[in-house]
Amino acid sequence: MATKVLMEALSPTMEEGRVVEWLKQEGDAVAVGDVLAEVETDKAVMELQARGDGVLRKVLAPAGSTVEVGKLVALIAAPDEDVAGLLDGAATGAAASPPPKAAPAALLPRSPAPASTGRIKASPLARRMARERGIDLGGVPGSGPGGRVIKRDLEGMAPSAPSASSVLSAPVFEDVPLTQIRKTIARRLVESLGPVPHFFLTTEVDMERAWDAREALNALGEEPRVSFNDIILKVVAVALTRHRACNAWWRGDSVRYFTDVHIGMAVAVDEGLITPVIRHADRKTLREIATESRHLVERARARKLTPDEYTGSTFSISNLGMFGIDEFTAVINPPEAGIIACGAIAPQAVAYEGSVSVRRRMRLTMSCDHRVIDGATGARFLQTVRLMLENPLAMVW
């Protein structure tokens, strides 16, 4: 009996998937559990498995196509089974990703002469140089093999004056189709910044003691080395156990307060951003957090996270300090009620114990959902975070 291969919901928030590659081809024998294809979801690249035995008789969604969850992508059947009835009018909902678009040829900037004609022998670099300088390759004697025009033939040649058509022409451009993760980011931003009433609290933290504590821990020579992000993550997790009002989700008709603390940490990937989760972060040592965070970051960047590794966070942290960003505001990840944005740790001249001293300082900005967290509530929580970072022993008190 034929088995329909449907686009499955491979993540809790997946609405459509893009077929990255078929690992089985039409005519291949397949068994239950075999991986048929790799599918890009809104979070990761997942495996689409066979739910029946037989032969992969027909692929209806080629690599590169985007298919809605629940739509038909392929058929598995016996080699001699008649599947024509299943294929008649089968709607996959697949939409092939359009190729990148460029400006119409008539609008592209041109050199005054046919520099790009195929009849002229020239290296790719020479063609680009000629195009940029407006040089007619037809009038350039080539010194390369077979009279080919190469880079050195154009060196020293003055650029031609731009023609009117090149000055008035439209710029060259490229339209790149959205990846599934970028589509999800766009949708989630609208869901967050639109309906969620954000307000922001900023505090400045003296990081001298945290700096010394990290140096002392890493001097022990154990791996992995502890980062400031690990320290901040641990401090925020412990602080949330003392401020349950911030460890919460907005549920529309209720607020869910959590006893467990699961911290989402924003990780930049090539296509955008994903937030893997450190579960029970308040109960873990700095070494455990350092080990787990690095493992999750590697899996996130390889697009190998499983749904249980990026769902269920009760609060999130975003850190751009390593990029030299002093201060920023992060967007809340619904249904969470808050997120902390961490800036760079930098030396500053400040008043300290009655004199001016150079101290390492860092700015933290907390974004709060005002439906869950009031100003004073968020301020008290952020005050606890600051005091614990300035006195790291408070983490174990």
C-alpha positions in Angstrom: 0.0 0.0 0.0 1.4 3.4 -1.0 2.6 5.8 1.7 2.2 9.5 1.3 5.3 11.5 2.4 4.0 14.7 3.9 5.9 17.8 5.0 6.0 17.2 8.7 6.0 19.8 11.5 9.6 19.2 12.5 9.6 22.1 15.1 6.9 23.4 17.3 6.6 26.7 15.4 7.1 25.3 11.9 4.5 26.3 9.3 6.5 25.5 6.2 9.8 23.8 5.3 12.3 24.2 2.5 13.7 20.9 1.0 17.5 21.3 1.2 18.5 17.9 -0.3 16.9 14.6 -1.1 19.1 11.8 0.3 17.0 9.2 -1.4 16.3 9.3 -5.1 13.3 8.1 -7.2 13.7 4.3 -7.5 15.6 3.8 -4.3 14.4 1.2 -1.8 13.4 2.7 1.5 12.4 1.3 4.9 10.6 2.9 7.9 12.9 5.3 9.6 15.2 5.9 6.6 16.1 9.5 6.2 14.6 10.7 2.9 15.6 14.3 2.8 17.0 17.2 4.8 14.5 20.0 5.5 15.3 23.6 6.6 12.8 24.6 9.3 12.4 27.9 11.0 15.1 26.9 13.5 17.4 24.2 12.1 18.0 21.7 9.4 16.1 18.5 10.3 15.7 15.0 8.8 12.5 13.9 7.1 12.1 10.2 7.7 10.2 7.5 5.8 6.9 6.3 7.5 6.5 3.3 5.2 8.5 0.6 3.4 8.9 0.3 -0.4 10.4 2.3 -3.2 10.6 6.1 -3.5 8.3 6.2 -6.5 7.9 10.0 -7.0 9.4 13.2 -5.6 6.9 16.0 -5.8 8.9 18.8 -4.1 12.4 19.2 -5.6 15.4 20.5 -3.6 15.0 24.2 -3.0 11.2 24.2 -2.9 9.2 25.4 0.1 6.3 23.4 1.2 3.5 24.0 3.7 3.3 21.6 6.7 0.9 18.8 5.8 1.3 19.0 2.0 2.5 16.0 -0.1 6.2 16.0 -1.0 6.7 12.4 -2.2 5.2 8.9 -2.6 6.5 5.5 -1.3 5.0 2.4 -2.9 5.8 -1.1 -4.1 7.7 -1.2 -7.4 4.7 -2.3 -9.5 2.0 -0.5 -7.6 -0.3 1.9 -9.6 0.1 5.3 -8.0 -1.4 7.3 -10.9 -4.6 8.0 -8.9 -2.6 9.4 -6.0 -0.7 11.7 -8.3 -3.7 13.0 -10.3 -4.3 16.5 -9.0 -1.9 16.1 -6.1 -1.2 19.5 -4.7 2.1 19.8 -2.9 1.9 23.5 -2.1 5.6 23.6 -3.1 7.0 26.9 -4.2 10.4 26.8 -5.8 12.7 29.4 -4.3 13.1 32.0 -7.1 16.6 32.5 -8.4 18.4 35.7 -7.4 17.2 38.6 -9.6 19.4 41.2 -11.2 18.5 44.5 -12.8 17.2 44.2 -16.4 20.0 44.0 -18.9 19.0 47.3 -20.5 19.5 49.1 -17.2 22.8 47.6 -16.2 25.8 50.0 -16.3 27.8 49.5 -19.4 31.2 50.5 -20.7 31.0 52.5 -24.0 32.2 49.5 -25.9 31.4 45.8 -26.1 33.7 44.9 -23.2 31.7 41.8 -22.3 31.3 40.3 -25.8 32.2 36.6 -25.9 34.3 37.1 -29.1 37.0 38.9 -27.1 39.4 36.6 -25.2 39.9 38.0 -21.7 40.4 36.8 -18.2 37.5 37.3 -15.7 39.6 39.8 -13.8 40.5 41.7 -16.9 36.8 41.9 -17.9 35.9 43.2 -14.4 38.6 45.8 -14.6 37.5 46.9 -18.1 33.9 47.1 -16.9 34.8 49.2 -13.9 37.0 51.6 -15.9 34.9 51.7 -19.0 37.7 50.4 -21.2 36.9 48.8 -24.6 38.6 45.4 -24.5 38.3 45.2 -28.3 41.1 47.8 -28.6 43.4 46.2 -26.1 46.2 43.9 -27.4 46.3 40.8 -25.2 49.6 39.4 -24.0 48.1 36.2 -22.5 47.9 32.8 -24.1 46.3 33.0 -27.5 46.2 36.8 -27.4 44.0 36.7 -24.2 43.7 40.1 -22.5 44.9 39.8 -18.9 45.3 42.1 -15.9 48.7 43.5 -16.8 47.4 44.6 -20.2 45.0 47.0 -18.5 47.3 48.3 -15.8 48.2 51.9 -16.4 45.3 52.5 -18.8 43.2 55.5 -17.8 39.5 55.0 -17.2 37.2 56.2 -20.0 34.8 59.0 -19.3 31.4 57.5 -18.2 28.7 57.6 -20.8 25.3 59.2 -20.2 23.7 55.7 -20.1 26.0 54.4 -17.4 25.4 57.5 -15.2 21.7 57.3 -15.5 21.3 53.6 -15.3 19.9 51.7 -12.3 22.4 50.1 -9.9 23.1 46.4 -10.1 21.2 44.5 -7.4 20.3 41.0 -6.2 17.1 39.7 -4.6 17.9 36.9 -2.2 14.9 34.7 -1.1 14.3 34.6 2.6 15.5 31.5 4.5 13.0 29.8 6.9 14.8 31.2 9.9 14.7 34.8 8.5 11.0 34.4 7.8 10.5 33.3 11.4 12.6 36.2 12.8 10.5 38.7 10.8 7.2 37.2 12.0 8.3 37.0 15.6 9.5 40.6 15.6 6.1 41.8 14.5 4.5 39.6 17.1 6.8 41.0 19.8 7.3 44.7 19.0 3.7 45.2 18.0 1.5 43.7 20.7 4.1 43.5 23.6 4.3 46.8 25.5 8.1 47.1 26.0 9.8 49.3 28.6 13.5 49.4 29.2 15.7 49.6 32.3 19.5 50.3 32.1 22.1 50.0 34.8 25.9 50.2 34.8 27.9 47.4 36.6 31.4 47.5 38.1 33.0 44.3 36.7 36.3 44.5 38.5 35.6 41.6 40.9 33.9 39.5 38.2 37.0 40.1 36.0 39.3 38.9 38.8 37.1 35.9 39.6 37.1 34.8 35.9 40.9 35.2 35.7 41.4 33.1 38.9 39.1 30.4 37.6 40.8 30.2 34.2 44.2 30.2 35.8 43.4 26.7 37.1 44.0 25.5 33.5 40.8 23.5 33.3 38.7 23.4 30.1 36.5 24.9 29.0 37.5 28.4 30.0 34.8 30.4 31.6 33.5 33.4 29.7 31.8 36.6 31.0 28.7 35.4 29.2 28.8 32.2 31.3 29.1 34.4 34.5 26.2 36.7 33.5 24.1 33.7 32.6 24.7 32.1 36.0 24.0 35.4 37.8 20.8 36.1 36.0 19.6 32.5 36.6 20.2 32.8 40.4 18.6 36.2 40.5 15.5 34.9 38.8 15.0 32.4 41.7 14.8 35.4 44.0 12.5 37.4 41.7 9.9 35.0 40.4 7.8 37.8 38.9 10.4 38.2 36.2 10.7 34.4 35.5 7.3 34.3 33.7 5.3 34.0 30.5 2.4 36.1 29.4 -0.5 33.7 28.5 -3.1 36.1 27.3 -5.6 35.4 30.1 -3.1 34.5 32.8 0.6 34.9 33.8 2.6 31.7 34.2 5.3 31.9 36.9 8.1 29.4 36.8 10.0 27.7 39.6 12.5 26.2 37.2 14.9 28.6 35.4 15.7 27.9 31.8 17.8 30.7 30.1 17.7 31.3 26.4 21.0 32.7 25.0 20.8 34.5 21.7 23.3 33.1 19.2 24.1 34.7 15.8 24.1 32.3 12.9 24.6 33.0 9.2 20.9 33.4 8.5 19.9 35.4 11.6 19.5 34.5 15.2 18.5 31.5 17.3 18.2 31.0 21.0 19.3 27.7 22.5 18.4 27.0 26.1 20.4 26.3 29.2 18.0 24.3 31.4 18.0 24.6 35.2 20.8 27.1 34.8 20.5 28.2 38.4 21.5 24.7 39.6 24.5 24.3 37.3 28.1 25.3 38.0 30.0 27.8 35.9 32.0 24.9 34.3 28.8 23.1 33.5 27.3 26.2 31.9 30.5 26.9 30.0 30.6 23.3 28.6 26.9 23.2 27.7 26.8 26.7 26.2 29.7 26.0 23.8 28.1 22.7 22.8 24.8 24.4 22.0 26.5 27.3 20.1 28.3 24.8 17.9 25.1 22.9 17.2 23.2 26.2 16.6 25.7 27.4 14.0 25.7 24.0 12.3 21.9 24.2 12.2 21.7 20.9 14.2 19.7 21.9 17.2 16.7 19.8 18.1 13.4 21.4 19.2 14.0 20.6 22.9 17.3 22.5 22.7 15.8 25.8 21.6 12.3 25.8 23.2 11.0 26.3 26.7 13.2 29.2 27.9 11.7 31.3 30.7 14.0 34.3 30.3 16.7 35.3 27.7 20.0 37.0 27.5 21.6 38.7 24.4 25.2 39.8 24.5 26.8 42.0 21.9 29.7 43.1 24.1 32.2 41.1 22.1 31.4 43.3 19.1 32.3 46.5 21.0 28.7 47.6 21.5 28.4 49.7 24.6 24.6 49.5 25.1 21.5 48.3 23.2 17.9 47.1 23.7 16.9 43.6 22.9 13.4 42.5 21.7 11.5 40.2 24.0 10.9 36.7 22.8 7.2 36.0 23.5 5.7 34.5 25.6 8.7 35.4 27.9 8.3 38.6 29.9 11.9 39.9 29.8 15.3 39.8 28.2 18.7 41.3 29.3 21.0 43.0 26.7 24.7 43.0 27.7 27.2 45.6 26.4 30.9 45.6 26.3 33.2 45.6 29.4 35.4 48.6 29.0 37.7 50.7 31.3 36.2 54.0 32.5 37.3 56.8 34.8 34.8 56.9 37.6 34.4 58.1 41.1 35.3 55.2 43.4 35.8 55.3 47.2 36.4 59.0 47.2 38.7 59.4 44.3 38.7 59.0 40.5 39.7 55.5 39.4 39.8 53.6 36.2 37.4 50.6 36.6 36.0 48.0 34.2 32.3 48.8 33.6 29.5 47.2 31.7 25.9 48.3 30.9 23.0 46.0 31.1 19.6 46.9 29.6 16.5 44.9 30.6 13.5 44.8 28.2 10.3 44.2 30.1 6.8 43.2 29.1 4.7 45.8 31.1 1.8 43.4 31.2 3.8 41.1 33.5 6.6 43.2 35.0 6.1 46.6 36.6 8.9 49.2 36.7 9.8 48.7 40.3 9.7 44.9 39.9 12.1 45.0 37.0 14.3 47.5 38.8 14.7 45.3 41.9 15.6 42.3 39.8 18.2 44.3 37.8 19.6 45.6 41.1 20.1 42.1 42.3 21.8 41.1 39.1 24.1 44.1 39.4 25.0 43.5 43.1 25.8 39.8 42.3 28.0 40.7 39.4 29.8 43.2 41.6 30.2 40.6 44.4 30.5 37.2 42.6 30.5 35.3 45.9 26.8 36.2 46.2 26.1 33.5 43.6 26.9 30.8 46.2 25.5 32.5 49.3 
